[in-house]
Amino acid sequence: MNIHLLENADNLSKEYADWLVDYVGKTLEKQDRFTIALSGGSTPRKLHELLATDAYKDKIDWSKLHVFWGDERFVPFEDERNNAKMAYDTLLNHVPVPASQIHVMPTNLSPEDASAEYEKLLNAYFVPADDPGGTDFHFSFDLVILGMGDDGHTLSLFPGLPVVHESSKWVTSFWLEAQDMYRITLTYPIVNKARSVTFLATGEKKAVVLKEVLEGIKNVDLYPSQIIQPEQGELHWFVDRAAASKLSR
Ligand SMILES: O=C(O)C(O)[C@@H](O)[C@H](O)[C@H](O)COP(=O)(O)O
């Protein structure tokens, strides 16, 4: 695991943007597409806005990006809570990713149909045609960007819910009582097959839970972020000083 410790949220966005430019560039020297799953929440906003500035826009070959989401609040696209809307407003409306390569989690179908359709799409992207059962399938996304809630959740894997352990599907949906809405989310097995997984966590409200997630006893029901452990890929945590303030190292 790699921990990138930055002074504050602005520095973190800049460090992450530089890391991303480098990683996308190196990956595209070896292959001609880059698959990325974006996160919802508020933390990635600054990063998105930075990537959309003139200073960064031209450093990434956006035409090669294939964009997905890690999870979605099951509200219409126009709703301010919709994760895809946030990403369009802050980044995707400002950079030239071909529309056919942007794969929003649908919220205009039933939650079950939406997750089944998204899973089918991921299958088509990641399971080699000569290995339909996916038995020799090593990697999914080139990059998954994740956030972590103050309660230790990531994606829509919330503490104490069965969805944390879902392993028979890559995408699932469920009713989230606490927020009075359905959620659609990637599950841990497909995320753990990514080549690189990066968490972004800032602010003192995350300090206690970050310590538990990184240094505490493993208990994924209490701290679902702990279930994210790439099998063969890299795990990076980008944290600011406030979020890291309780870590012992
Ligand atoms: O849709 C969502 O709510 C998420 O994708 C969620 O997992 C998010 O990443 C964390 O809650 C962190 O959110 P913040 O960045 O706002 O702290």
The ligand as an SDF file (V2000), in Angstrom:
LIG
                    3D

 17 16  0  0  0  0  0  0  0  0999 V2000
  -22.1360    8.2530   -3.7540 O   0  0  0  0  0  0  0  0  0  0  0  0
  -21.4790    8.2790   -2.7540 C   0  0  0  0  0  0  0  0  0  0  0  0
  -21.8900    8.7630   -1.6900 O   0  0  0  0  0  0  0  0  0  0  0  0
  -20.1350    7.7030   -2.7760 C   0  0  0  0  0  0  0  0  0  0  0  0
  -19.5740    7.3390   -3.9170 O   0  0  0  0  0  0  0  0  0  0  0  0
  -19.4300    7.5090   -1.5020 C   0  0  0  0  0  0  0  0  0  0  0  0
  -18.8480    6.2540   -1.3570 O   0  0  0  0  0  0  0  0  0  0  0  0
  -18.4290    8.6270   -1.2590 C   0  0  0  0  0  0  0  0  0  0  0  0
  -17.2680    8.4390   -2.0190 O   0  0  0  0  0  0  0  0  0  0  0  0
  -18.0890    8.7420    0.2050 C   0  0  0  0  0  0  0  0  0  0  0  0
  -19.2890    8.9260    0.9110 O   0  0  0  0  0  0  0  0  0  0  0  0
  -17.1610    9.9000    0.5040 C   0  0  0  0  0  0  0  0  0  0  0  0
  -17.8260   11.0840    0.2440 O   0  0  0  0  0  0  0  0  0  0  0  0
  -17.1730   12.4910    0.4600 P   0  0  0  0  0  0  0  0  0  0  0  0
  -16.1170   12.6490   -0.5650 O   0  0  0  0  0  0  0  0  0  0  0  0
  -18.3100   13.4610    0.2160 O   0  0  0  0  0  0  0  0  0  0  0  0
  -16.6700   12.5250    1.8520 O   0  0  0  0  0  0  0  0  0  0  0  0
  1  2  2  0
  2  3  1  0
  2  4  1  0
  4  5  1  0
  4  6  1  0
  6  7  1  0
  6  8  1  0
  8  9  1  0
  8 10  1  0
 10 11  1  0
 10 12  1  0
 12 13  1  0
 13 14  1  0
 14 15  2  0
 14 16  1  0
 14 17  1  0
M  END
$$$$
